[in-house]
Amino acid sequence: MELDASKWSGEGEFTHRLVELLKELPEVVFVRVEDAPATRAESGYSFIANELYVGFGVRSRVESTRRFGVFPSRQVTEEPVMTLSGLGEVLAARNHIGPADYSDEGMIQYLRTERIVPPYQTRGYKLVELVRIYRAGDAPRR
């Protein structure tokens, strides 16, 4: 699997878990991780937003067709070995990942929150991590 993390700061424990799991799946051939522009931190909380773009392997199959309804012909078609909804089912089956908070035909979204209390401090902060997974090569969502 090819991993492109050049546009990712490396923040987000849940994102790290997702990337490690995607590395194990044979159907996934490409993953790009990017920081989303919504990432920000203030005094009471830290909001981390990451986007994962996943590319699936393809399988070729030969179909017999007829040109002009008369001449026999063969056509090679390629189809992905996994879909985004199939990936959502695989991720939901894993205990340390679980089901998505939101998913549709073009995106899987996870939202995780955690209370962080650093040592020797009385006041902590809330860490909110938003991870969106898209299929690589699709048109951007509006």
Long-range contacts (C-beta under 8 A, 24 or more apart in sequence): 1-25, 1-28, 1-29, 1-30, 1-31, 2-29, 2-30, 2-31, 3-31, 3-32, 3-33, 4-30, 4-31, 4-32, 4-33, 5-32, 5-33, 7-32, 7-33, 7-34, 7-35, 8-33, 8-34, 8-35, 8-50, 9-35, 11-35, 11-39, 11-48, 11-50, 12-48, 12-50, 12-129, 12-131, 13-129, 14-110, 14-112, 14-129, 14-131, 15-48, 15-50, 15-52, 15-129, 15-131, 17-96, 17-97, 18-52, 18-91, 18-97, 18-110, 18-131, 18-133, 19-52, 21-91, 21-94, 21-97, 22-52, 22-54, 25-82, 25-87, 25-90, 26-57, 27-56, 27-57, 27-81, 27-82, 27-87, 28-54, 28-55, 28-56, 28-57, 28-82, 28-87, 29-55, 29-56, 29-57, 30-54, 30-55, 30-136, 31-55, 32-136, 36-130, 36-132, 38-130, 43-125, 44-125, 44-126, 45-125, 45-126, 45-127, 45-128, 46-116, 46-125, 46-126, 46-127, 46-128, 47-128, 47-130, 48-127, 48-128, 48-129, 48-130, 49-129, 49-130, 49-131, 49-132, 50-129, 50-130, 50-131, 50-132, 51-131, 51-132, 51-133, 51-134, 52-131, 52-132, 52-133, 52-134, 53-133, 53-134, 53-135, 53-136, 54-84, 54-87, 54-133, 54-134, 54-135, 54-136, 55-135, 55-136, 55-137, 56-80, 56-81, 56-82, 56-83, 56-87, 56-135, 57-81, 57-82, 84-108, 84-133, 84-134, 84-135, 87-133, 106-134, 106-135, 106-138, 106-141, 107-132, 107-133, 107-134, 107-141, 108-132, 108-133, 109-133
